[in-house]
Amino acid sequence: MAGLKLPLLSAILMTCSVAAEPTLSGGFWINYSYDENSYDTHFGDQALIAYLDKPKSNDSSFFYSGEFRIGPGSFTDVENNTSGQNYVLHKAWLGYKVNESNSLIVGKSQVPFGWKTANFWPGDMFLAAYGDQMDVGVKYQGGVNQLNYQLAYYLADDWASTSTDSTDDNRHWGSSSTYRKVDTAVADLSYTLNNQHTFAASYQQGKLEELITGDRHTDGDHSAYVIYYQGQFDQLTTKLSYIDGKRDLPQAYLAANPDVASTIDNTRYAGELGYTIGNWYFVLDVTLAKSNTNGVDGDTVYAFAPGVRYDYGPGWLYLEYLNQDAYFDRNMQINQGDFAAWYLTFDYYW
């Protein structure tokens, strides 16, 4: 059912955006990596990015944002995206300004759930499935004084009827041949104190649609909540969060994979420290996770990523390190696996 609604969203975006004056810009990035365990090095993962944006203004009720990426470094899941190639719409949404405090957004936009990591190449780490998600749907956002809220409903995590590409936070919501996330409602509420402290909570709940039998049953479901904090003290930024996520997998998927637990349940703890000195920004992301799934090792696993970036004007130069002793698979299950790597990244924007 969700797949039938997606062309309508695309038509709305194409029809309404022609009335706005676009701002077109672009950029590219390229990365060098070194794997401490295998000693492998890799130079590449380049991507070309195009942006089409119009911010909120007094002369129009409409505003919008689009980002198109192409290349092996575009962070798309080629086997499970809409195109089947190394290009992707990271985001594409149209906004309508209801009044000065409230707006409506339609299209592929960021899911309002907790905070996102500030590092570049190490990514979402153990925020997996709840990191920088870009899903297709409708979002209403606004605020009153220090209180801000976002309410959203997402039909699916990508445009096509079987794709599962959420771009940067990929490979945690099934696949084109197993199941995908659909019909997800999300709510986020935050309160900012003295322009320094933000206390917030988010909740999401939705369905999982199986893609095995062809009948597309939505007998699986998922839910999660996060309690989080963000602080800004001159050059110092801080973030903390507690996430609890649960997933009941579709029956068709369980029948085809009898060794997989029917209910996946885990808890994550995350923190980030950032400090700015002139054109330099130093950041440390730390995430911990613990499985609550029956029959799975419940030991706490970790991932940490220190890094530094330099703002040279039209872009940044990044040096980052990632070390983790586990990973999250497409079912959101925790698996043991040591990994450590260095990343040197260069980007440029015009």
C-alpha positions in Angstrom: 0.0 0.0 0.0 2.8 2.4 0.9 4.5 2.0 -2.5 1.4 3.2 -4.3 1.5 6.5 -2.4 5.1 7.5 -3.3 4.5 8.7 -6.8 1.9 11.2 -5.4 4.6 12.7 -3.2 7.0 13.0 -6.2 4.3 14.7 -8.2 3.6 17.2 -5.4 7.4 18.1 -5.2 7.7 18.6 -8.9 4.6 20.6 -9.3 5.1 23.0 -6.4 8.8 23.6 -6.6 8.6 25.3 -10.0 7.2 28.5 -8.3 10.4 29.0 -6.3 13.7 30.6 -7.3 16.3 27.9 -6.8 19.8 28.2 -5.5 22.1 25.6 -7.1 25.4 24.6 -5.6 27.7 21.6 -5.5 30.7 19.9 -4.2 32.7 16.7 -4.0 34.6 14.6 -1.5 37.3 11.9 -1.7 38.7 9.6 1.0 41.8 7.6 1.9 41.4 4.7 4.5 43.8 2.4 6.3 42.5 -0.8 8.0 44.5 -1.6 11.1 43.5 -5.3 11.1 44.1 -6.2 7.5 46.6 -3.4 6.7 44.6 -2.7 3.6 44.6 0.8 2.2 42.1 2.4 -0.1 42.0 5.6 -2.0 38.8 6.7 -3.6 35.1 6.6 -2.4 34.7 9.9 -4.3 31.3 11.5 -4.8 29.9 14.5 -6.6 27.1 16.3 -4.9 24.5 18.8 -6.2 22.3 20.9 -4.0 19.1 22.7 -4.8 17.8 24.9 -2.0 15.5 27.7 -1.1 15.3 28.8 2.5 12.3 30.2 4.3 11.6 33.8 3.3 8.9 36.5 3.6 8.2 36.6 -0.2 7.0 33.0 -0.5 5.3 30.4 1.7 7.3 27.6 0.0 10.8 26.5 0.7 12.7 23.4 -0.3 15.9 21.4 -0.2 17.4 18.7 -2.4 20.7 16.8 -2.5 21.8 14.5 -5.3 24.9 12.3 -5.0 26.7 10.3 -7.5 29.8 8.1 -7.1 31.1 5.2 -5.0 31.3 7.5 -2.0 27.7 8.6 -2.1 26.8 6.3 0.9 24.0 4.6 -1.0 23.2 0.9 -0.8 23.3 0.0 -4.5 21.7 -3.5 -4.2 18.8 -2.0 -2.3 18.3 1.5 -3.6 15.9 3.0 -6.2 18.4 3.3 -9.0 20.5 0.2 -8.7 23.5 2.4 -9.3 25.9 4.6 -7.4 23.6 7.7 -7.4 20.9 8.7 -5.0 18.7 11.5 -3.8 19.9 11.9 -0.3 17.0 14.3 0.4 14.3 16.0 -1.6 11.6 17.8 0.2 9.2 20.7 -0.2 8.2 22.9 2.8 5.2 25.1 3.3 5.3 27.9 5.9 2.1 27.7 7.9 3.1 30.7 10.0 6.3 32.1 11.5 6.6 29.2 13.9 5.2 26.2 12.1 5.8 24.5 8.8 4.9 21.4 6.8 7.5 19.3 4.9 6.7 16.7 2.2 9.2 14.4 0.6 12.4 12.6 1.7 13.6 14.4 4.8 15.5 13.6 8.0 13.6 11.5 10.6 13.3 13.6 13.8 14.7 11.1 16.2 17.5 12.0 18.6 20.7 13.7 17.5 23.1 12.8 14.8 26.9 12.3 15.0 29.2 15.1 14.0 31.9 12.9 12.5 32.1 12.3 8.7 33.4 9.0 7.6 32.9 6.8 10.8 29.2 7.6 10.5 26.4 6.6 12.9 28.3 3.8 14.7 25.9 2.2 17.2 23.2 4.7 16.5 22.6 2.2 13.7 19.0 2.3 12.4 18.4 5.5 14.4 21.1 7.8 13.0 21.0 10.0 10.0 17.8 8.5 8.4 16.2 10.1 5.4 12.7 8.7 4.8 9.8 9.6 2.5 6.7 11.1 4.1 5.2 14.2 5.8 6.6 16.2 8.7 5.0 19.0 10.7 7.4 21.1 12.9 7.1 24.1 15.0 7.6 25.6 18.5 6.4 27.9 21.2 9.1 29.9 23.1 11.7 27.4 24.2 9.5 24.3 23.4 9.9 22.7 20.0 8.1 19.8 18.4 8.1 17.6 15.3 5.4 15.2 14.2 6.0 13.0 11.2 4.5 10.1 9.2 6.7 8.2 6.8 5.3 5.9 4.1 8.7 4.2 3.6 12.4 4.8 3.7 12.9 5.3 0.0 11.0 6.1 -3.2 10.6 2.7 -4.9 8.3 0.0 -3.8 11.0 -2.4 -2.6 14.1 -0.2 -2.0 15.4 0.3 1.6 17.9 3.0 1.1 18.1 5.5 4.0 21.5 6.7 2.7 24.0 7.6 5.4 22.5 5.2 8.0 22.1 2.3 5.7 21.9 -1.5 5.9 19.8 -1.7 9.1 16.3 -2.0 7.8 16.1 -5.3 5.9 16.7 -5.4 2.1 14.9 -5.4 -1.2 14.5 -9.2 -1.0 13.5 -9.5 2.7 11.5 -6.7 4.3 11.4 -2.9 4.6 10.2 -0.3 7.0 6.7 1.3 6.2 4.0 3.4 7.9 6.1 4.9 10.6 4.9 7.6 13.0 7.5 9.7 14.7 7.3 12.4 17.4 10.0 14.6 18.9 9.7 17.1 21.7 12.5 19.3 23.0 13.0 22.2 25.5 15.9 24.6 25.4 17.0 26.3 28.6 19.1 29.5 28.5 20.1 28.9 24.9 22.6 26.3 26.2 20.8 23.2 27.3 18.3 21.2 25.2 16.4 18.3 26.9 14.4 16.2 24.5 12.8 12.9 23.8 11.6 11.1 20.6 9.4 8.1 19.8 8.7 6.1 16.7 6.5 3.2 15.8 5.7 1.5 12.5 5.3 -1.6 10.4 7.7 -4.0 8.6 6.5 -5.1 5.2 7.8 -8.5 4.0 9.1 -8.7 0.4 9.6 -12.5 0.1 6.2 -14.0 -0.9 5.0 -11.2 -3.1 1.9 -10.7 -0.9 3.6 -7.8 1.0 2.2 -8.6 4.4 2.8 -6.0 7.1 2.8 -8.4 10.0 6.1 -7.1 11.4 6.5 -4.0 13.5 9.1 -1.8 15.1 9.3 0.8 17.9 11.9 2.8 19.6 12.4 5.8 22.0 15.3 8.0 22.8 15.9 10.4 25.7 18.7 12.9 24.8 20.5 16.1 25.8 22.5 18.6 23.8 24.6 21.4 25.3 26.4 24.4 23.8 29.0 26.3 25.9 31.0 28.7 23.8 33.4 26.5 21.9 32.3 23.3 23.6 29.4 21.1 22.4 28.1 18.1 24.3 25.5 15.4 23.4 24.1 12.4 25.4 21.4 9.9 24.5 19.8 6.7 25.7 18.0 4.6 23.0 15.8 1.6 23.3 14.7 -0.2 20.1 12.6 -3.2 19.4 11.7 -5.1 16.2 9.2 -8.0 15.6 10.2 -9.5 12.3 7.7 -10.5 9.6 6.5 -14.1 9.6 7.6 -14.8 6.0 11.1 -13.7 6.8 11.2 -15.8 10.0 10.0 -18.9 8.0 12.8 -18.4 5.5 15.3 -17.8 8.3 14.4 -20.1 11.2 17.7 -19.4 13.1 16.8 -15.7 13.5 15.2 -14.5 16.7 11.6 -13.3 16.1 12.0 -10.3 18.3 15.1 -8.1 18.2 15.6 -5.9 21.2 18.6 -3.8 22.3 19.7 -0.7 24.2 22.3 1.9 23.2 24.1 4.7 25.0 25.8 7.5 23.1 27.8 10.6 23.8 29.7 13.2 21.9 32.1 16.0 22.8 33.2 18.7 20.4 35.5 21.7 20.7 36.3 24.5 18.3 39.6 26.4 18.2 39.7 28.9 15.3 39.3 26.9 12.1 39.9 23.6 13.9 37.1 21.3 15.3 37.9 18.4 17.5 35.3 15.7 18.1 34.9 12.4 20.0 31.9 10.1 19.4 31.4 7.2 21.8 28.6 4.6 21.5 27.8 1.6 23.7 25.2 -1.1 23.0 23.7 -4.1 24.8 21.5 -6.8 23.3 18.2 -7.7 25.1 17.3 -10.4 22.5 16.7 -13.9 23.8 19.5 -16.3 23.0 22.0 -13.5 22.2 25.1 -12.6 24.1 24.2 -9.6 26.4 27.7 -8.2 26.9 28.1 -4.5 26.3 29.9 -3.6 23.1 31.5 -0.3 22.2 32.5 1.9 19.3 34.5 5.2 19.5 35.6 7.7 16.9 37.9 10.6 17.7 38.6 13.1 14.9 39.7 16.5 13.9 38.7 18.7 10.9 40.1 21.9 9.5 38.0 24.5 7.8 40.2 25.8 4.9 37.4 28.0 3.4 35.5 26.2 0.6 35.6 22.9 2.4 37.1 20.8 5.2 40.0 18.4 5.7 39.2 15.5 8.1 41.4 13.0 10.0 39.3 10.4 11.9 39.7 7.1 13.6 37.1 4.4 14.2 37.4 1.4 16.6 34.6 -1.0 17.4 34.2 -4.5 18.7 30.8 -5.3 17.1 28.4 -4.2 14.4 24.6 -4.1 13.7 23.2 -6.2 10.9 20.1 -5.6 8.7 17.8 -7.0 11.4 19.3 -4.5 14.0 20.9 -7.5 15.7 24.3 -7.0 17.4 27.1 -9.2 16.1 30.7 -9.6 17.3 33.3 -8.2 15.0 36.5 -6.2 15.7 37.3 -3.3 13.4 39.7 -0.4 13.5 40.6 2.1 10.7 41.9 5.5 10.0 40.2 7.9 7.5 41.6 11.0 5.8 38.9 12.9 3.8 38.9 16.0 1.7 35.9 17.9 0.5 35.2 21.0 -1.5 32.0 23.0 -2.1 31.0 25.8 -4.5 
